[in-house]
Amino acid sequence: MGLLAAQHAEIARNPRNSTPGIPGQEDVNLWISVLFCLVYVISIVGNSVILFIIKTDPSLHEPMYIFLSMLAVTDLGLSISTISTTLGIFLFNSREISHDACFAQMFFIHLFECIESSVLLLMAFDRFIAIHDPLRYASILTLPRIGKMGLVCVLRGVTVMLPFPILLQQFQYCRSNVLSHCYCINQDVMKMACSDIRINSIYGLCITLLTEGLDSLLIFLSYVMILKTVLSITSQEEGLRALNTCVSHLCAVLLFYTPMIGLSLLHRFGEGSSPLLQILLGYISLLVHPLINPLVYSVKSKHLCARILRVFVK
């Protein structure tokens, strides 16, 4: 089944389905493909550089930078999960994907999203410990403990995301085989099934609430506690310095959760929403934060920035 095979006649008969790509911009697909190539190159190179610097520099083997390396790994995973179909469409006009490949891509996209949500929560916990109890920071967040936290994040992601492709494989597909995005995600694929998808829909909603929803709530509570701690600091300058260490993480949180929540709401409740809006949000939710995160952390962390500059100057 050609899940990505978009024909304009099919779109006209079913306006709820939009062509993978950017509707109405087919004449500039070459320039759009150049833009996507730049985004992927910067994302992959930027996150790889951060991983290399943190791995090779013993002075960066601290909890904050180890969590940053976890974030870089998940961003790399997200970029690699979508690069084949996105660039395949824009560069080679390859608009078909098999069932198995679609389900595999969907699993890895949702897996890395779940892991990244968990890592952002761990990074919020890291900032809270560093500000609230700096003297015990190193003794609380030891390397073995951080390793166990990372393993739990991966196991949680695999456990909750594995049922999605298994459930989707049980369905019969007899509707228009045109996806709204250049990649496969659960909300998009299950709409093409002619079977009863209520179980899949309910499970997807519950998992979203129990993973990204719960993580975002705990991150919010962490920052409430961080703000409470900062307000109790007598020196205003020290309080501002403590808050400044959270700026990069706050940017990462906003870049990750804002478009993802918006896209999820559009897929579930935005029946009359613009297809172009869904497509743009889809690109933003998976491409922007892997691109921006390494840039923000490199600029805001003077220690990391100095190490990167030292490597390139050599």
Residue pairs with C-beta under 8 A, 6 or more apart in sequence:
1 98
1 99
1 173
1 177
2 95
2 96
2 97
2 177
3 96
3 97
3 99
3 102
3 177
3 178
3 179
3 184
3 189
3 192
4 20
4 85
4 89
4 94
4 95
4 96
4 97
4 178
4 179
4 182
5 95
5 96
5 177
5 178
6 17
6 19
6 20
6 21
6 95
6 178
7 178
8 19
10 17
10 176
10 178
11 17
11 18
11 19
11 23
11 178
13 176
14 176
14 178
15 275
16 271
16 275
17 176
17 178
17 179
17 180
17 275
18 178
18 180
18 275
18 276
18 278
18 279
19 178
20 85
20 89
20 95
20 178
20 179
20 180
20 181
20 182
21 29
21 32
21 89
21 90
21 182
21 279
22 29
22 32
22 276
22 279
22 280
23 275
23 276
23 279
24 276
25 32
29 90
30 90
32 90
33 87
33 90
33 91
36 86
36 87
36 90
36 287
37 87
37 91
39 287
39 291
40 79
40 83
40 86
40 87
40 287
42 291
43 75
43 76
43 79
43 287
43 290
43 291
43 294
44 76
44 79
44 80
46 291
46 294
46 295
46 298
47 72
47 73
47 75
47 76
47 79
47 290
47 293
47 294
48 72
48 76
49 294
49 308
49 311
50 68
50 69
50 72
50 294
50 297
50 298
50 304
50 308
51 69
51 72
51 73
51 76
53 60
53 304
53 307
53 308
53 311
54 60
54 61
54 65
54 66
54 68
54 69
54 304
55 69
57 307
59 303
59 307
60 303
60 304
60 307
61 143
63 126
63 130
63 137
63 138
63 141
63 146
64 123
64 126
64 130
65 304
66 143
66 146
67 119
67 122
67 123
67 126
67 146
68 123
68 297
68 304
70 119
70 122
70 150
70 153
71 116
71 119
71 120
71 123
71 252
71 293
72 293
72 294
74 112
74 115
74 116
74 119
75 116
75 289
75 290
75 293
75 294
76 290
77 108
77 111
77 112
77 115
78 109
78 112
78 113
78 116
78 286
78 290
79 287
79 290
81 105
81 108
81 109
81 112
81 183
82 105
82 109
82 182
82 183
82 286
82 287
84 105
85 94
85 97
85 105
85 182
85 183
85 184
86 182
86 183
88 94
89 95
89 182
90 182
97 105
97 184
99 169
102 184
102 189
103 165
103 168
103 169
103 184
103 189
104 165
105 183
105 184
106 164
106 165
106 168
106 183
106 184
106 185
106 186
106 189
107 161
107 162
107 164
107 165
109 183
109 184
109 185
109 286
110 161
110 164
110 185
110 186
111 157
111 158
111 161
112 157
113 212
113 260
114 156
114 157
114 160
114 161
114 211
114 212
115 153
115 154
115 157
116 256
117 211
117 212
117 215
117 216
117 256
117 257
118 152
118 153
118 156
118 157
118 211
118 215
119 150
119 153
120 215
120 219
120 249
120 252
120 253
120 256
121 215
121 218
121 219
121 222
122 149
122 150
122 153
123 249
123 252
124 218
124 219
124 222
124 223
124 249
124 253
125 222
126 141
127 222
127 226
127 245
127 246
127 249
128 222
128 225
128 226
128 229
129 136
129 137
129 140
129 141
130 137
130 245
131 226
131 229
131 230
131 242
131 245
131 246
132 225
132 226
132 229
133 140
156 211
160 207
160 210
160 211
161 207
163 203
164 186
164 200
164 203
164 204
167 199
167 200
167 203
168 186
168 189
168 190
168 193
168 200
170 195
171 190
171 193
171 194
171 195
171 197
171 200
172 193
172 194
172 195
173 192
173 193
173 194
174 194
175 191
175 192
175 193
175 194
176 192
177 192
179 188
179 189
179 192
180 188
180 275
180 278
180 279
180 282
181 188
181 278
181 279
181 282
181 283
182 282
183 282
183 286
185 282
186 200
186 204
187 204
187 264
187 267
187 268
188 267
190 197
190 200
190 201
190 204
191 197
201 268
205 268
208 264
212 257
212 260
212 261
216 253
216 257
219 253
223 246
223 250
226 242
226 243
226 246
229 242
230 239
230 242
230 243
231 239
233 239
233 242
244 300
247 300
248 296
248 297
248 300
248 301
251 292
251 293
251 296
252 289
252 293
252 296
252 297
255 288
255 289
255 292
255 293
256 289
259 281
259 284
259 285
259 288
260 285
262 281
262 285
263 278
263 281
263 282
263 285
266 273
266 277
266 278
266 281
267 278
270 278
297 304
298 304
298 305
298 308
299 305
